[in-house]
Amino acid sequence: MLNIHNLHKSFGDKKVLKGLELSVPKHSVFGFIGKNGAGKTTTIRTIMGLLMADEGEIFVAGEKVVYGNTKTNRHIGYLPDVPEFYSFMTAIEYLRFCGEISSMDSLEIKPRSEKLLKLVGLEDEKHRIKGYSRGMKQRLGIAQALLNRPKLLICDEPTSALDPIGRKEILNILSMVKENTTVLFSTHILSDVERICTNVAFLNDGVISMQGKLSKIKSSYRSEEYVLEIEKYEDTHKLMRTFPKLKASDNNTLRFNQKNYSPFEIIQFMANNDIAFTKIEKLEPTLETLFMEVVK
């Protein structure tokens, strides 16, 4: 749905994008991950033809993006991090206005608007937008972005300023729409990505350091580290005397690497010495550990 090749962008002597390569599959929820200031918003604005690239090519649904009034924007729905509205309008009035200025069929605007307001949970909101909370505005922003049935929905930090309930609502909506559109989800909140994204890309120092299916990336970085929780604190000392490379991470919690000890030999020792434990678990890599590895 989206392909970016060798994208470069500088502002004065500051190089923001340094040959970015990105490929977003159709009907994926694609997590575009990077620190604040990494260049995520710059990339998005270039995709939409709002910024001129210094070098490189961008294709949306197979069509090349051209700076300025690009035709590829008819395929795109966009939710900025802080969407702005005409506060004197109601939600249905605002969507009708958006439909009219984007040349939608007048007979389609009302039923499409009503369907989307139901999707985002605003179908019963009759008062003006000026009284909306931040989360309600984000939900209305998603409805607006989906109005013209885009092939690609771009969301720039959609949950960054929301409370836990608001974040959950937005993530649920984005997860539901993937059957009808492709979602590019820019964020630095890694727990949100782990919750809904099928694919990810890490943006670091102006280039993509890692990208692909989230499940595949995690499996390729599978950990060899284990965590062991002991029932009695005093038993941890017995274990550490016998297995000196065990590391204490809490009063009753030990960690070890399979390179140093087999979990079976530790379990055998505990069985022979009547040491009770509450958990032994192989640690799975998290997005946080992968991202820290990429950034370092």
C-alpha positions as CSV (number, residue, x, y, z in Angstrom):
1,M,0.0,0.0,0.0
2,L,2.9,2.4,0.8
3,N,6.5,2.2,-0.5
4,I,9.2,4.7,0.2
5,H,12.6,4.5,-1.4
6,N,15.8,6.4,-0.4
7,L,14.0,9.3,1.2
8,H,16.1,12.2,2.3
9,K,15.0,15.4,4.0
10,S,17.0,18.2,5.7
11,F,16.0,21.4,7.4
12,G,19.0,23.7,7.0
13,D,22.0,21.8,8.0
14,K,20.0,19.3,10.1
15,K,19.5,16.0,8.3
16,V,16.3,14.4,9.5
17,L,15.8,11.6,7.0
18,K,18.9,9.9,5.6
19,G,17.8,7.4,3.0
20,L,14.6,6.0,4.6
21,E,13.3,2.7,3.1
22,L,9.8,1.6,4.1
23,S,7.2,-0.9,2.9
24,V,3.7,-1.1,4.4
25,P,1.6,-4.2,3.4
26,K,-2.1,-3.9,2.6
27,H,-4.6,-4.4,5.4
28,S,-1.9,-4.2,8.1
29,V,-1.8,-2.1,11.2
30,F,1.7,-0.8,10.8
31,G,3.5,0.6,13.9
32,F,5.9,3.4,12.8
33,I,8.1,3.7,15.9
34,G,10.6,6.3,16.9
35,K,11.6,8.7,19.6
36,N,10.2,12.2,19.7
37,G,11.9,14.2,17.0
38,A,13.1,11.1,15.1
39,G,11.4,12.2,11.9
40,K,8.0,10.4,12.0
41,T,5.9,13.5,11.4
42,T,8.4,14.7,8.7
43,T,7.9,11.3,6.9
44,I,4.1,11.5,7.1
45,R,4.0,15.1,5.8
46,T,6.2,14.0,2.9
47,I,3.9,11.0,2.1
48,M,1.0,13.5,1.9
49,G,2.9,15.9,-0.4
50,L,3.0,18.6,2.2
51,L,6.8,18.6,2.3
52,M,9.2,18.4,-0.7
53,A,11.7,15.6,-0.3
54,D,15.3,16.4,-1.1
55,E,15.7,13.0,-2.7
56,G,13.8,9.7,-3.0
57,E,10.4,8.4,-4.2
58,I,7.1,7.6,-2.4
59,F,4.3,5.4,-3.9
60,V,0.8,5.2,-2.4
61,A,-1.4,2.4,-3.9
62,G,1.1,2.1,-6.7
63,E,0.9,5.9,-7.6
64,K,3.8,8.2,-7.2
65,V,3.5,11.1,-4.7
66,V,4.1,14.5,-6.1
67,Y,4.8,17.5,-3.9
68,G,1.9,20.0,-3.8
69,N,-1.6,19.0,-4.9
70,T,-0.8,15.3,-5.1
71,K,-3.6,13.0,-6.6
72,T,-2.5,10.2,-4.2
73,N,-4.2,12.0,-1.3
74,R,-7.5,10.7,-2.6
75,H,-6.3,7.3,-1.2
76,I,-5.4,8.7,2.2
77,G,-7.2,9.5,5.4
78,Y,-5.2,11.5,7.9
79,L,-5.5,12.0,11.7
80,P,-2.9,14.5,13.1
81,D,-1.7,14.3,16.7
82,V,-3.9,17.4,17.5
83,P,-6.9,17.5,15.1
84,E,-8.6,20.9,14.8
85,F,-12.3,21.4,14.2
86,Y,-14.9,24.2,13.7
87,S,-16.0,24.2,17.4
88,F,-19.4,25.8,16.6
89,M,-20.4,22.7,14.5
90,T,-21.9,19.4,15.7
91,A,-20.2,16.1,14.7
92,I,-22.7,15.4,12.0
93,E,-22.5,19.0,10.6
94,Y,-18.7,18.7,10.5
95,L,-18.7,15.4,8.7
96,R,-21.2,16.8,6.2
97,F,-19.0,19.8,5.6
98,C,-15.9,17.5,5.1
99,G,-17.9,15.4,2.6
100,E,-19.1,18.4,0.6
101,I,-15.6,19.9,0.3
102,S,-14.1,16.6,-0.8
103,S,-16.8,16.2,-3.5
104,M,-18.5,13.1,-2.1
105,D,-21.9,12.1,-3.5
106,S,-24.5,14.2,-1.6
107,L,-26.7,11.1,-1.2
108,E,-23.8,9.2,0.4
109,I,-22.6,11.8,3.0
110,K,-25.4,11.4,5.6
111,P,-25.5,7.6,5.8
112,R,-21.7,7.3,5.7
113,S,-21.4,10.0,8.5
114,E,-24.0,8.2,10.6
115,K,-22.2,4.9,10.2
116,L,-18.8,6.3,11.1
117,L,-20.2,8.2,14.2
118,K,-21.6,4.9,15.4
119,L,-18.3,3.2,14.8
120,V,-16.4,5.8,16.9
121,G,-19.1,5.9,19.6
122,L,-20.4,9.5,18.9
123,E,-23.8,8.7,17.4
124,D,-25.7,10.1,20.4
125,E,-23.6,13.3,20.7
126,K,-25.8,16.2,19.6
127,H,-23.9,19.2,21.3
128,R,-21.3,21.3,19.6
129,I,-17.6,20.2,19.2
130,K,-16.4,22.9,21.6
131,G,-17.7,20.8,24.5
132,Y,-15.8,17.7,23.4
133,S,-13.1,16.1,25.5
134,R,-9.7,15.3,23.9
135,G,-10.6,11.7,23.4
136,M,-13.9,12.6,21.8
137,K,-12.1,14.9,19.4
138,Q,-9.7,12.1,18.5
139,R,-12.6,9.7,17.8
140,L,-14.3,12.4,15.6
141,G,-10.9,12.8,13.8
142,I,-10.9,9.1,13.0
143,A,-14.4,9.3,11.6
144,Q,-13.4,12.3,9.4
145,A,-10.3,10.4,8.2
146,L,-12.4,7.4,7.2
147,L,-15.1,9.4,5.5
148,N,-13.9,8.9,1.9
149,R,-13.1,5.2,2.4
150,P,-9.3,5.7,2.2
151,K,-7.0,2.8,1.2
152,L,-4.4,4.2,3.7
153,L,-5.3,5.7,7.1
154,I,-2.4,7.6,8.6
155,C,-2.5,8.4,12.4
156,D,0.2,10.6,13.8
157,E,0.6,10.0,17.6
158,P,-3.1,9.4,18.0
159,T,-2.9,8.3,21.7
160,S,0.0,10.4,23.0
161,A,-2.1,12.8,25.1
162,L,-5.0,10.5,26.1
163,D,-5.8,8.9,29.4
164,P,-5.9,5.1,29.6
165,I,-9.6,4.8,28.8
166,G,-9.2,7.2,25.8
167,R,-6.2,5.3,24.5
168,K,-8.1,2.0,24.8
169,E,-11.0,3.4,22.8
170,I,-8.8,4.7,20.0
171,L,-6.8,1.5,19.8
172,N,-10.0,-0.6,19.6
173,I,-11.3,1.6,16.7
174,L,-8.0,1.3,14.8
175,S,-7.9,-2.4,15.3
176,M,-11.5,-2.7,13.9
177,V,-10.9,-0.7,10.7
178,K,-8.0,-2.8,9.4
179,E,-10.3,-5.1,7.4
180,N,-11.3,-2.2,5.2
181,T,-8.1,-0.1,5.1
182,T,-4.4,-0.1,5.9
183,V,-3.4,1.7,9.0
184,L,0.0,3.5,9.4
185,F,0.2,4.2,13.1
186,S,3.0,6.6,14.2
187,T,3.9,6.5,17.9
188,H,6.5,6.3,20.6
189,I,4.2,4.4,23.0
190,L,5.4,0.8,22.6
191,S,2.6,-0.8,24.6
192,D,0.1,0.5,22.1
193,V,2.1,-1.0,19.2
194,E,2.3,-4.4,20.9
195,R,-1.5,-4.4,21.5
196,I,-2.8,-3.8,17.9
197,C,0.0,-3.7,15.3
198,T,0.7,-6.6,12.9
199,N,3.9,-5.0,11.5
200,V,6.4,-2.5,12.8
201,A,9.3,-0.3,11.7
202,F,11.9,1.3,13.9
203,L,13.0,4.8,12.8
204,N,16.4,5.8,14.3
205,D,18.9,8.4,13.2
206,G,17.0,9.1,9.9
207,V,16.8,5.5,8.7
208,I,14.7,2.4,9.3
209,S,16.8,0.2,11.6
210,M,14.4,-2.8,11.6
211,Q,11.0,-3.6,10.0
212,G,8.8,-6.6,9.4
213,K,6.0,-8.6,11.0
214,L,6.0,-8.1,14.7
215,S,5.7,-11.8,15.5
216,K,8.6,-12.6,13.2
217,I,10.9,-9.9,14.7
218,K,10.1,-11.1,18.2
219,S,10.8,-14.7,17.4
220,S,14.1,-13.9,15.7
221,Y,15.3,-12.1,18.9
222,R,14.1,-14.9,21.2
223,S,15.8,-14.6,24.6
224,E,17.9,-17.2,26.4
225,E,17.2,-15.7,29.7
226,Y,15.0,-17.1,32.5
227,V,13.4,-15.6,35.6
228,L,13.0,-17.8,38.7
229,E,10.9,-16.9,41.7
230,I,11.7,-18.6,45.0
231,E,9.1,-19.1,47.8
232,K,11.5,-18.4,50.7
233,Y,14.1,-15.6,50.6
234,E,16.8,-17.6,52.4
235,D,16.7,-20.3,49.7
236,T,18.0,-17.8,47.2
237,H,21.4,-17.8,49.0
238,K,21.6,-21.6,48.6
239,L,21.0,-21.4,44.9
240,M,23.5,-18.5,44.4
241,R,26.3,-20.4,46.3
242,T,25.8,-23.4,44.0
243,F,25.1,-21.4,40.8
244,P,27.2,-18.2,41.2
245,K,26.2,-16.7,37.9
246,L,22.6,-16.4,39.0
247,K,21.6,-12.7,39.4
248,A,19.2,-11.4,42.0
249,S,16.7,-8.9,40.6
250,D,14.5,-8.8,43.6
251,N,14.3,-10.3,47.1
252,N,12.9,-13.6,45.9
253,T,13.6,-13.4,42.2
254,L,16.7,-14.7,40.3
255,R,17.7,-14.5,36.7
256,F,20.0,-16.7,34.7
257,N,21.0,-17.3,31.1
258,Q,20.7,-20.7,29.4
259,K,24.3,-20.2,28.2
260,N,25.4,-20.6,31.8
261,Y,22.9,-23.1,33.3
262,S,20.2,-25.4,32.0
263,P,16.8,-24.7,33.7
264,F,16.6,-28.5,34.2
265,E,19.7,-28.7,36.3
266,I,18.5,-25.8,38.5
267,I,15.0,-27.4,38.9
268,Q,16.8,-30.8,39.7
269,F,18.9,-29.0,42.4
270,M,15.7,-27.4,43.9
271,A,13.9,-30.7,44.0
272,N,16.8,-32.5,45.7
273,N,17.1,-29.7,48.3
274,D,13.4,-29.1,49.0
275,I,13.5,-25.6,47.6
276,A,10.0,-24.4,46.7
277,F,9.6,-22.0,43.8
278,T,6.5,-20.2,42.5
279,K,7.6,-19.6,38.9
280,I,10.2,-20.3,36.3
281,E,9.7,-18.6,33.0
282,K,11.6,-17.9,29.8
283,L,11.7,-14.2,29.1
284,E,10.2,-13.2,25.8
285,P,11.7,-10.1,24.1
286,T,9.5,-7.0,24.4
287,L,9.3,-4.1,22.0
288,E,11.0,-2.0,24.6
289,T,14.1,-4.3,24.7
290,L,14.2,-4.4,20.9
291,F,13.8,-0.7,20.6
292,M,16.5,0.0,23.2
293,E,18.8,-2.3,21.3
294,V,18.1,-0.5,18.0
295,V,18.6,3.0,19.6
296,K,21.9,2.0,21.2
